Structure formats: C-alpha cells, structure tokens
Amino acid sequence: MVVCSWADVALSVNRVIAICFPHHYDRCKTVKVSLILAIAPWLLAAVFVILAELKIGSVFVLAAGRGCSKRLLNRLGTFLNFMEVIGPCVIVVLASLVVFYSTQLRKRKDSSGDMVSVRLTRLIRRRLIIAKAMGLSALWCILCVAPPTVIVNLYPQVLSIHPTMGKWLRTTTVAEYAVNPVRHYIKSFKYTNPKPYARDCFRLFGIVFSRSSIS
C-alpha cells in the first residue's frame, strides 16, 4: 500500500512538471530520473518498516490473531503513519489542484485573444481531464484508507468487540485499488452512465465480503 501510494506521488510530480514546466521536462525523461522515481517508493516503504521494527514511533503487533498492524507509540508514530497512508493522497490532491489552476490560467489567457485554435482547445481539455482524474483518484484513496487507519490506530478495541468490522475494513482496502473510479471516468470523460460501474462495485464488495466471511 505504501509503495503504491508513493508511486502515485511520483507520477503526479511527473505530470505537474510536464504540464506546468514543459521547458524543464526533458530533464525528467532521462533513465536516471525514471529509476529514481521507481525506486524511491520502495525505499520509503523499507524505511517505514525498519522504523517500526526498531520501535521508533510505532511497533508491529498481532491483530486479533490474524496478520499484524501498527500500534502508535508517540506523536512521531502518528506523523509517520500519516505519511504512509494519508500524506501521499494529500500530495496528489495538491498536485491536481496545481495542474487545474495552471490550466485555467492558460485557458483564461488564451481566451482573451481573437482566435483559439482547435489544437489548444484539445490540449486544455486533456490537461483538465488529467487534473480531475488525479484529484478524483486521490480523494477515493482517502475515503478508502481513512476508516481503517483511524479505527486500527485510535480504536483498536472495536475490532475485538465487532469482528465483522474488520471484514468491512479489508473490503475498503481492496476497493482502494480494485474499484478506483478513475477507470470509468477516463473511459467516458463524464459520469454519464454510472450503472455498469455501480454494478461492478457491488459485485466486488460482495465477493470480497463473502470470502472474508468464509476465512
């Protein structure tokens, strides 16, 4: 989860540079920069694991006899946990706002002229689609990871009192990547026909929950 979240951050930074600073984008297309962006999320994930193993800020504990979770020890652990889960989503949202704002400025500047080319109109439209897709994906991730993060770290006793809650929390974690609405958004550009997508969502939630009940 940490690797995927910070990989999204790397991609969003790449998009910000490509759209807002196109003159500097050639420097970011090198193999060296690509390797750095690919390796950095894995290194960050390893750092978070090592810190937890050393009991710096948090520690790994068994979660109801199945798997493990982190128990926060101090404010440093709270901050590190935020940077693992919610922090990357917030950064992606900010990046999408930067892309959206810069695109709106470009659109306003060019619309003041007498003629706007078709190519420029398509370019602005693609940029807006990218910005909206980035923001929507990040907001969806926040909605999926916030409940398990808050409950596991602040109210762990709820999981022992209500075992079913753990099954639903696992479902939201799976939904973060398996049911990301950006797939449907990019395909149609608008939510003109949400029925097929909603049907996919209910099917996935039913499958995950039924498997969790059996296990």
FIFIVEX-567519 format. One line per field, with one value per atom (N, C-alpha, C): atom name; residue number from 1; x, y, z. Coordinates in pm, whole numbers. Example, Ala and Ser with C-alpha at 12.3 -4.5 7.8 and 13.67 -1.06 7.14 Angstrom:
REM residues 2
name c(N,CA,C,N,CA,C)
resi c(1,1,1,2,2,2)
u c(1319,1230,1320,1285,1367,1290)
v c(-569,-450,-330,-225,-106,3)
w c(780,780,780,708,714,787)
REM end
This chain:
REM residues 215
name c(N,CA,C,N,CA,C,N,CA,C,N,CA,C,N,CA,C,N,CA,C,N,CA,C,N,CA,C,N,CA,C,N,CA,C,N,CA,C,N,CA,C,N,CA,C,N,CA,C,N,CA,C,N,CA,C,N,CA,C,N,CA,C,N,CA,C,N,CA,C,N,CA,C,N,CA,C,N,CA,C,N,CA,C,N,CA,C,N,CA,C,N,CA,C,N,CA,C,N,CA,C,N,CA,C,N,CA,C,N,CA,C,N,CA,C,N,CA,C,N,CA,C,N,CA,C,N,CA,C,N,CA,C,N,CA,C,N,CA,C,N,CA,C,N,CA,C,N,CA,C,N,CA,C,N,CA,C,N,CA,C,N,CA,C,N,CA,C,N,CA,C,N,CA,C,N,CA,C,N,CA,C,N,CA,C,N,CA,C,N,CA,C,N,CA,C,N,CA,C,N,CA,C,N,CA,C,N,CA,C,N,CA,C,N,CA,C,N,CA,C,N,CA,C,N,CA,C,N,CA,C,N,CA,C,N,CA,C,N,CA,C,N,CA,C,N,CA,C,N,CA,C,N,CA,C,N,CA,C,N,CA,C,N,CA,C,N,CA,C,N,CA,C,N,CA,C,N,CA,C,N,CA,C,N,CA,C,N,CA,C,N,CA,C,N,CA,C,N,CA,C,N,CA,C,N,CA,C,N,CA,C,N,CA,C,N,CA,C,N,CA,C,N,CA,C,N,CA,C,N,CA,C,N,CA,C,N,CA,C,N,CA,C,N,CA,C,N,CA,C,N,CA,C,N,CA,C,N,CA,C,N,CA,C,N,CA,C,N,CA,C,N,CA,C,N,CA,C,N,CA,C,N,CA,C,N,CA,C,N,CA,C,N,CA,C,N,CA,C,N,CA,C,N,CA,C,N,CA,C,N,CA,C,N,CA,C,N,CA,C,N,CA,C,N,CA,C,N,CA,C,N,CA,C,N,CA,C,N,CA,C,N,CA,C,N,CA,C,N,CA,C,N,CA,C,N,CA,C,N,CA,C,N,CA,C,N,CA,C,N,CA,C,N,CA,C,N,CA,C,N,CA,C,N,CA,C,N,CA,C,N,CA,C,N,CA,C,N,CA,C,N,CA,C,N,CA,C,N,CA,C,N,CA,C,N,CA,C,N,CA,C,N,CA,C,N,CA,C,N,CA,C,N,CA,C,N,CA,C,N,CA,C,N,CA,C,N,CA,C,N,CA,C,N,CA,C,N,CA,C,N,CA,C,N,CA,C,N,CA,C,N,CA,C,N,CA,C,N,CA,C,N,CA,C,N,CA,C,N,CA,C,N,CA,C,N,CA,C,N,CA,C,N,CA,C,N,CA,C,N,CA,C,N,CA,C,N,CA,C,N,CA,C,N,CA,C,N,CA,C,N,CA,C,N,CA,C,N,CA,C,N,CA,C,N,CA,C,N,CA,C,N,CA,C,N,CA,C,N,CA,C,N,CA,C,N,CA,C,N,CA,C,N,CA,C,N,CA,C,N,CA,C,N,CA,C,N,CA,C,N,CA,C,N,CA,C,N,CA,C,N,CA,C,N,CA,C,N,CA,C,N,CA,C,N,CA,C,N,CA,C,N,CA,C,N,CA,C,N,CA,C,N,CA,C,N,CA,C,N,CA,C,N,CA,C,N,CA,C,N,CA,C)
resi c(1,1,1,2,2,2,3,3,3,4,4,4,5,5,5,6,6,6,7,7,7,8,8,8,9,9,9,10,10,10,11,11,11,12,12,12,13,13,13,14,14,14,15,15,15,16,16,16,17,17,17,18,18,18,19,19,19,20,20,20,21,21,21,22,22,22,23,23,23,24,24,24,25,25,25,26,26,26,27,27,27,28,28,28,29,29,29,30,30,30,31,31,31,32,32,32,33,33,33,34,34,34,35,35,35,36,36,36,37,37,37,38,38,38,39,39,39,40,40,40,41,41,41,42,42,42,43,43,43,44,44,44,45,45,45,46,46,46,47,47,47,48,48,48,49,49,49,50,50,50,51,51,51,52,52,52,53,53,53,54,54,54,55,55,55,56,56,56,57,57,57,58,58,58,59,59,59,60,60,60,61,61,61,62,62,62,63,63,63,64,64,64,65,65,65,66,66,66,67,67,67,68,68,68,69,69,69,70,70,70,71,71,71,72,72,72,73,73,73,74,74,74,75,75,75,76,76,76,77,77,77,78,78,78,79,79,79,80,80,80,81,81,81,82,82,82,83,83,83,84,84,84,85,85,85,86,86,86,87,87,87,88,88,88,89,89,89,90,90,90,91,91,91,92,92,92,93,93,93,94,94,94,95,95,95,96,96,96,97,97,97,98,98,98,99,99,99,100,100,100,101,101,101,102,102,102,103,103,103,104,104,104,105,105,105,106,106,106,107,107,107,108,108,108,109,109,109,110,110,110,111,111,111,112,112,112,113,113,113,114,114,114,115,115,115,116,116,116,117,117,117,118,118,118,119,119,119,120,120,120,121,121,121,122,122,122,123,123,123,124,124,124,125,125,125,126,126,126,127,127,127,128,128,128,129,129,129,130,130,130,131,131,131,132,132,132,133,133,133,134,134,134,135,135,135,136,136,136,137,137,137,138,138,138,139,139,139,140,140,140,141,141,141,142,142,142,143,143,143,144,144,144,145,145,145,146,146,146,147,147,147,148,148,148,149,149,149,150,150,150,151,151,151,152,152,152,153,153,153,154,154,154,155,155,155,156,156,156,157,157,157,158,158,158,159,159,159,160,160,160,161,161,161,162,162,162,163,163,163,164,164,164,165,165,165,166,166,166,167,167,167,168,168,168,169,169,169,170,170,170,171,171,171,172,172,172,173,173,173,174,174,174,175,175,175,176,176,176,177,177,177,178,178,178,179,179,179,180,180,180,181,181,181,182,182,182,183,183,183,184,184,184,185,185,185,186,186,186,187,187,187,188,188,188,189,189,189,190,190,190,191,191,191,192,192,192,193,193,193,194,194,194,195,195,195,196,196,196,197,197,197,198,198,198,199,199,199,200,200,200,201,201,201,202,202,202,203,203,203,204,204,204,205,205,205,206,206,206,207,207,207,208,208,208,209,209,209,210,210,210,211,211,211,212,212,212,213,213,213,214,214,214,215,215,215)
u c(83,0,86,192,280,349,395,463,369,248,151,117,99,62,172,296,405,442,410,427,330,210,115,171,241,303,407,490,592,529,420,351,289,233,171,276,393,501,545,552,588,488,359,256,261,290,300,413,528,641,610,547,517,419,322,218,253,306,332,472,566,703,754,690,728,871,927,1064,1167,1129,1222,1192,1093,1050,1153,1234,1336,1432,1456,1546,1484,1351,1282,1255,1289,1263,1383,1489,1608,1587,1669,1660,1692,1787,1826,1710,1639,1526,1414,1392,1288,1319,1446,1485,1468,1502,1486,1340,1251,1108,1052,1110,1061,1112,1236,1297,1257,1236,1208,1091,975,865,902,981,1023,1117,1205,1295,1218,1119,1038,963,907,837,931,1053,1151,1188,1200,1232,1122,996,885,884,915,918,1033,1150,1266,1240,1180,1150,1053,955,861,929,1019,1092,1182,1234,1319,1236,1103,1011,1030,1053,1065,932,855,726,611,637,532,596,511,560,456,503,412,354,223,155,60,29,-68,-207,-280,-415,-516,-571,-676,-633,-503,-454,-439,-459,-451,-381,-263,-191,-132,-94,-38,-75,-64,-91,9,6,97,27,98,49,135,70,143,191,315,376,381,392,402,359,382,341,421,547,626,562,512,444,318,246,126,163,271,315,361,439,487,371,273,158,78,70,3,76,209,288,283,254,241,112,3,-129,-193,-218,-294,-206,-81,9,22,48,59,-68,-184,-310,-325,-286,-294,-202,-82,13,-43,-106,-164,-279,-360,-468,-411,-306,-243,-185,-124,-70,-179,-292,-404,-458,-460,-504,-408,-278,-179,-200,-220,-244,-372,-477,-606,-596,-528,-516,-433,-320,-237,-309,-390,-466,-573,-638,-739,-676,-557,-487,-453,-405,-373,-499,-607,-733,-784,-775,-822,-735,-604,-512,-536,-552,-570,-709,-809,-944,-961,-866,-873,-837,-774,-739,-858,-833,-942,-974,-877,-899,-828,-897,-841,-836,-717,-701,-765,-800,-858,-756,-630,-525,-511,-517,-506,-627,-744,-864,-853,-804,-786,-680,-574,-468,-522,-598,-655,-751,-830,-925,-853,-745,-669,-607,-559,-500,-604,-722,-828,-870,-873,-907,-803,-675,-567,-580,-604,-615,-733,-848,-966,-945,-880,-855,-761,-656,-562,-633,-711,-781,-884,-960,-1062,-1001,-891,-824,-773,-714,-662,-774,-884,-997,-1057,-1064,-1114,-1022,-892,-797,-813,-834,-853,-978,-1087,-1211,-1193,-1107,-1087,-991,-887,-786,-813,-893,-918,-988,-1098,-1164,-1074,-1004,-918,-804,-750,-640,-685,-799,-849,-888,-959,-1008,-893,-802,-693,-600,-573,-475,-536,-660,-721,-821,-890,-992,-974,-859,-835,-929,-985,-1075,-1204,-1238,-1361,-1353,-1234,-1219,-1243,-1207,-1231,-1377,-1442,-1583,-1674,-1639,-1718,-1627,-1612,-1523,-1563,-1693,-1737,-1676,-1646,-1587,-1456,-1377,-1251,-1270,-1378,-1404,-1437,-1517,-1551,-1429,-1341,-1221,-1129,-1120,-1041,-1103,-1235,-1303,-1269,-1265,-1231,-1087,-998,-859,-847,-920,-919,-980,-1086,-1156,-1069,-969,-883,-820,-782,-716,-804,-889,-968,-1090,-1141,-1264,-1239,-1120,-1090,-1177,-1256,-1349,-1282,-1151,-1083,-1089,-1094,-1103,-1227,-1338,-1462,-1460,-1401,-1402,-1323,-1204,-1121,-1185,-1255,-1316,-1428,-1508,-1625,-1612,-1507,-1485,-1592,-1707,-1813,-1884,-1949,-2028,-2167,-2169,-2296,-2378,-2313,-2386,-2323,-2361,-2295,-2343,-2444,-2500,-2399,-2328,-2231,-2123,-2075,-1970,-2022,-2143,-2202,-2221,-2261,-2278,-2146,-2036,-1904,-1866,-1897,-1863,-1933,-2065,-2140,-2092,-2057,-2006,-1876,-1783,-1654,-1670,-1753,-1774,-1836,-1929,-1992,-1894,-1807,-1708,-1609,-1556,-1457,-1517,-1641,-1703,-1736,-1782,-1814,-1688,-1577,-1451,-1401,-1419,-1376,-1459,-1588,-1674,-1636,-1593,-1555,-1425,-1327,-1196,-1201)
v c(-120,0,126,126,242,265,156,168,225,173,222,368,406,545,642,609,699,691,580,575,672,686,785,926,949,1081,1108,1007,1024,1055,985,1010,1149,1193,1326,1435,1416,1514,1519,1402,1396,1474,1460,1531,1681,1721,1864,1928,1861,1915,1919,1813,1806,1913,1947,2042,2184,2202,2338,2389,2298,2338,2256,2269,2184,2205,2326,2352,2273,2229,2153,2003,1963,1823,1730,1782,1697,1638,1713,1663,1547,1540,1436,1310,1314,1198,1106,1133,1050,919,822,691,704,791,810,859,960,1014,911,837,733,626,586,487,540,668,728,728,769,772,633,531,394,333,366,304,377,508,588,535,498,445,319,231,109,141,238,277,338,421,480,373,276,167,89,65,-6,74,205,291,285,289,282,149,40,-91,-100,-51,-55,27,144,227,156,86,13,-105,-172,-284,-235,-114,-56,12,5,65,216,277,422,479,532,590,492,367,265,128,27,-109,-203,-312,-411,-498,-521,-607,-698,-814,-905,-843,-857,-801,-914,-934,-1035,-1174,-1206,-1337,-1360,-1258,-1275,-1153,-1175,-1063,-976,-857,-764,-622,-535,-393,-313,-183,-97,-34,-32,39,163,278,404,424,471,490,635,726,868,950,1080,1169,1144,1102,1068,954,855,744,788,883,936,1006,1084,1154,1057,956,858,779,745,673,760,889,982,988,991,997,866,757,629,621,670,643,768,867,985,1087,1100,1201,1194,1076,1069,1114,1079,1121,1272,1334,1480,1546,1491,1547,1536,1424,1408,1506,1528,1627,1766,1804,1934,1944,1836,1836,1853,1788,1803,1945,2009,2148,2241,2213,2293,2281,2158,2137,2205,2191,2252,2404,2462,2608,2662,2596,2643,2630,2525,2508,2615,2649,2754,2889,2915,3040,3043,2931,2924,2943,2882,2894,3038,3102,3241,3335,3309,3395,3382,3259,3237,3276,3267,3303,3453,3531,3676,3719,3629,3660,3649,3679,3677,3535,3446,3313,3209,3102,2991,2870,2814,2702,2576,2486,2358,2276,2284,2210,2256,2388,2439,2398,2399,2357,2212,2126,1985,1968,2047,2040,2077,2185,2228,2123,2066,1963,1843,1798,1684,1715,1837,1874,1874,1923,1924,1782,1694,1554,1491,1519,1466,1518,1649,1709,1650,1638,1583,1436,1361,1219,1202,1284,1278,1310,1418,1457,1355,1302,1203,1075,1031,911,929,1045,1070,1077,1143,1151,1013,930,794,715,731,661,707,838,889,828,822,763,616,546,403,377,457,427,498,603,676,591,519,438,334,247,150,215,325,392,447,514,573,465,363,260,176,133,45,118,246,318,386,432,505,422,330,250,101,44,-98,-193,-151,-239,-267,-181,-202,-331,-366,-486,-613,-612,-730,-739,-623,-623,-656,-603,-625,-686,-818,-881,-851,-831,-802,-672,-580,-453,-475,-572,-600,-646,-721,-766,-648,-556,-438,-349,-341,-260,-321,-452,-517,-493,-486,-458,-320,-221,-85,-78,-156,-157,-214,-322,-380,-282,-215,-122,-4,28,142,129,8,-13,-87,-177,-259,-188,-87,-20,129,166,308,369,473,529,598,623,690,605,473,385,418,436,468,613,701,844,869,811,833,769,660,592,674,740,811,962,1012,1155,1217,1155,1204,1083,1107,1001,1000,972,976,850,739,614,537,567,506,365,313,183,69,56,-55,-47,74,88,54,99,68,-83,-150,-295,-364,-316,-373,-354,-237,-209,-307,-326,-415,-559,-600,-735,-757,-661,-677,-678,-587,-583,-714,-770,-896,-1011,-1017,-1125,-1117,-995,-979,-1011,-964,-986,-1133,-1202,-1344,-1426,-1391,-1462,-1435,-1311,-1279,-1356,-1377,-1449,-1596,-1653,-1794,-1817,-1722,-1740,-1715)
w c(0,0,0,81,88,-47,-108,-237,-343,-349,-449,-426,-299,-269,-309,-276,-311,-458,-524,-669,-737,-681,-733,-716,-606,-585,-693,-722,-827,-961,-993,-1120,-1123,-1011,-1007,-1021,-960,-977,-1123,-1185,-1327,-1412,-1382,-1458,-1434,-1311,-1281,-1360,-1363,-1438,-1587,-1638,-1781,-1824,-1739,-1776,-1737,-1618,-1568,-1606,-1622,-1656,-1775,-1891,-2006,-2053,-2030,-2076,-1996,-1875,-1792,-1795,-1872,-1869,-1933,-2025,-2088,-1986,-1878,-1774,-1696,-1696,-1619,-1701,-1829,-1914,-1926,-1852,-1859,-1783,-1815,-1749,-1600,-1567,-1427,-1343,-1392,-1317,-1307,-1413,-1411,-1308,-1299,-1199,-1058,-1038,-906,-864,-957,-926,-902,-966,-947,-818,-780,-662,-533,-541,-421,-339,-399,-317,-240,-302,-232,-116,-136,-27,89,58,164,242,171,239,330,282,364,488,473,588,693,650,745,819,749,813,913,875,965,1090,1076,1192,1287,1231,1316,1384,1314,1374,1488,1474,1579,1688,1676,1773,1783,1669,1662,1612,1702,1667,1667,1630,1625,1636,1652,1664,1604,1545,1488,1599,1595,1692,1615,1677,1616,1622,1514,1506,1514,1632,1654,1606,1626,1588,1440,1359,1213,1155,1098,1041,1151,1114,1210,1172,1268,1245,1326,1309,1382,1502,1614,1732,1750,1749,1760,1903,1915,2047,2089,1995,2028,1907,1915,1807,1679,1696,1578,1501,1574,1509,1436,1497,1430,1301,1304,1184,1076,1116,1019,958,1041,989,891,921,830,696,701,578,500,567,497,417,475,418,360,444,402,331,375,318,167,109,-38,-109,-55,-117,-114,-3,7,-95,-111,-208,-350,-382,-515,-537,-434,-445,-472,-398,-420,-561,-608,-744,-848,-826,-921,-919,-801,-793,-867,-857,-929,-1080,-1127,-1271,-1314,-1235,-1269,-1272,-1173,-1166,-1282,-1311,-1422,-1556,-1570,-1694,-1708,-1598,-1603,-1636,-1583,-1617,-1765,-1818,-1961,-2045,-2003,-2076,-2075,-1959,-1948,-2031,-2030,-2106,-2255,-2304,-2447,-2495,-2407,-2448,-2465,-2412,-2429,-2570,-2648,-2786,-2879,-3004,-3102,-3148,-3145,-3200,-3114,-3085,-3009,-3101,-3119,-3212,-3156,-3246,-3207,-3129,-3170,-3101,-2956,-2934,-2798,-2715,-2775,-2703,-2658,-2746,-2711,-2603,-2612,-2511,-2374,-2367,-2239,-2185,-2275,-2232,-2175,-2239,-2188,-2052,-2037,-1908,-1797,-1827,-1727,-1691,-1789,-1762,-1671,-1697,-1613,-1471,-1456,-1323,-1246,-1312,-1245,-1209,-1298,-1270,-1152,-1146,-1033,-902,-901,-779,-737,-832,-801,-746,-805,-757,-615,-586,-452,-349,-383,-291,-264,-368,-350,-256,-272,-184,-39,-19,117,179,103,154,190,118,143,259,273,375,507,507,631,737,705,808,874,797,866,942,890,959,1094,1096,1220,1321,1275,1368,1422,1336,1380,1476,1451,1533,1656,1646,1757,1836,1771,1839,1808,1842,1809,1881,1996,2071,1996,1901,1823,1743,1695,1612,1692,1821,1903,1947,1963,2002,1884,1767,1646,1538,1534,1434,1290,1267,1130,1078,1168,1127,1054,1098,1031,887,861,725,634,685,604,582,681,664,559,555,450,312,309,183,130,219,176,127,189,145,4,-23,-158,-258,-217,-307,-346,-264,-295,-433,-471,-599,-700,-651,-742,-798,-728,-770,-787,-829,-844,-954,-923,-1022,-1139,-1131,-1241,-1368,-1352,-1468,-1551,-1482,-1553,-1601,-1522,-1558,-1686,-1695,-1813,-1937,-1917,-2031,-2092,-2008,-2059,-2051,-1979,-1957,-1868,-1855,-1768,-1706,-1594,-1533,-1597,-1726,-1798,-1776,-1752,-1733,-1618,-1493,-1378,-1346,-1416,-1379,-1393,-1507,-1517,-1410,-1381,-1281,-1142,-1110,-980,-965,-1074,-1070,-1040,-1102,-1075,-929,-873,-733,-640,-660,-572,-586,-707,-726,-651,-662,-596,-445,-392,-248,-199,-278,-239,-239,-340,-349,-233,-207,-101,35,58,188,210,104,117,145,79,104,245,292,428,530,500,593,601,486,485,559,540,602,751)
REM end
